[in-house]
């Protein structure tokens, strides 16, 4: 039977650069991606309708099955930045490991085994402007019939290594840009606030950790999905 792919979450998300004179006015915002909330709603509706396999599939889509396999392309990184780039990926992963209490496994693998590809480039542009990085990502539930589902998660991330001035970005700036795009893969949207890892990159003061609000938003969405998956599994097994 040919698979049927339910609507996907596919988008381009950028990590914007802000000028040195920028001021930070804290603004309220909803960090959870709208499509992610739709997946949670679909999972809940499927559970209520007794379609427990579908409910579990959509819940797992939100949870990214608790694992992200990534590979990193350092081919455009100069020797002078090689150690900073490698450390930045390590630190970006550590930011989300801490925010999620190690719930999601980030596993660096060979390119052919990865579902997320990260590439450092000298400059990155999107929508006609200079950006710190951007991600193109997709999540999808495939229905194979007879209660059989599979999931697709993929992503391509680019992170710039030089500021628009031509100067090398330091390790903390590279970390912010990489962590920002990983946050999108996990299900967060952009924050308008400087100082948030999901906010724009301020080169003089990059974010070094996820804020309490960012961590709580992501954990909250994941907890909803996990509750649906657990309840559906119990119902499926007749408990």
C-alpha positions, -999 to +999 in steps of 0.1 A: +000+000+000+013+034-009+019+056+021-003+086+029+016+116+043-003+137+067+003+174+066+039+183+074+056+209+095+080+225+070+094+259+073+124+282+071+134+298+103+161+324+107+183+336+135+184+373+129+214+396+135+207+428+154+227+461+154+251+469+182+229+498+194+198+476+198+177+479+229+158+451+246+122+457+255+108+425+269+076+414+251+052+386+257+051+358+231+041+322+225+072+302+218+055+269+208+052+265+170+015+266+159+019+235+139+033+217+169+001+226+188-019+213+159-001+180+161-009+177+199-045+185+191-046+159+164-031+133+188-057+141+214-086+139+189-073+105+177-071+092+212-106+104+220-118+086+188-101+054+198-074+055+171-046+050+196-019+042+170-024+074+153-025+093+186+009+077+195+023+086+161+014+123+164+026+124+200+059+109+190+061+135+162+061+162+189+086+143+210+109+137+179+110+101+192+134+115+218+164+114+195+180+137+169+208+122+147+229+150+133+260+155+112+282+186+109+300+199+078+330+219+088+345+221+052+341+259+050+355+266+085+389+281+085+416+266+107+415+297+129+378+289+138+379+251+137+380+246+175+354+273+181+330+258+156+333+223+171+329+237+206+299+257+195+280+226+184+289+209+216+277+239+237+245+243+216+235+207+222+244+211+259+220+241+261+190+219+251+202+189+271+201+211+302+168+227+293+152+193+287+169+174+315+185+151+289+152+139+275+163+142+239+194+123+227+216+143+203+237+118+185+264+129+160+266+103+132+280+098+097+262+119+070+244+089+056+228+081+090+218+117+099+183+132+097+196+167+106+225+183+087+244+213+101+267+233+079+290+262+087+293+288+060+312+321+058+280+340+052+243+332+053+215+351+037+178+347+039+149+367+025+174+391+010+193+399+042+222+388+063+213+363+090+232+344+117+217+311+105+186+294+093+169+260+094+147+242+070+129+214+088+101+189+083+081+166+104+056+141+089+034+112+099+031+085+072+000+063+073+007+028+058-027+014+066-039-011+091-028+010+121+008+012+109+025+046+110+060+059+106+075+093+112+098+115+092+120+142+108+146+160+087+164+193+089+191+214+073+208+241+093+233+267+082+253+288+106+275+317+095+311+320+107+318+356+099+299+387+110+286+411+082+317+432+090+339+404+079+352+396+113+352+360+126+322+352+148+334+341+182+325+308+199+296+323+219+280+338+188+284+305+169+268+287+199+238+311+200+232+307+163+234+269+163+213+266+195+187+288+180+182+266+150+182+234+171+155+250+191+134+253+160+139+216+153+127+208+188+095+228+183+101+264+194+094+296+175+113+328+174+113+351+204+113+389+199+135+394+230+173+399+231+189+376+256+167+346+246+184+318+227+154+319+204+157+356+201+179+375+176+217+373+179+233+403+195+269+399+187+281+418+218+261+396+241+250+362+227+226+341+247+244+313+265+214+293+278+177+288+273+156+311+294+132+296+320+103+306+297+118+289+267+125+257+286+091+257+302+073+262+268+091+233+252+087+210+282+051+219+285+044+209+249+064+177+253+045+168+285+012+172+267+023+149+239+038+124+263+006+122+284-014+115+252+011+088+241+011+071+275-027+072+279-032+059+243-008+030+249-026+020+281-060+021+263-046+002+234-034-025+257-067-026+275-055-012+308 
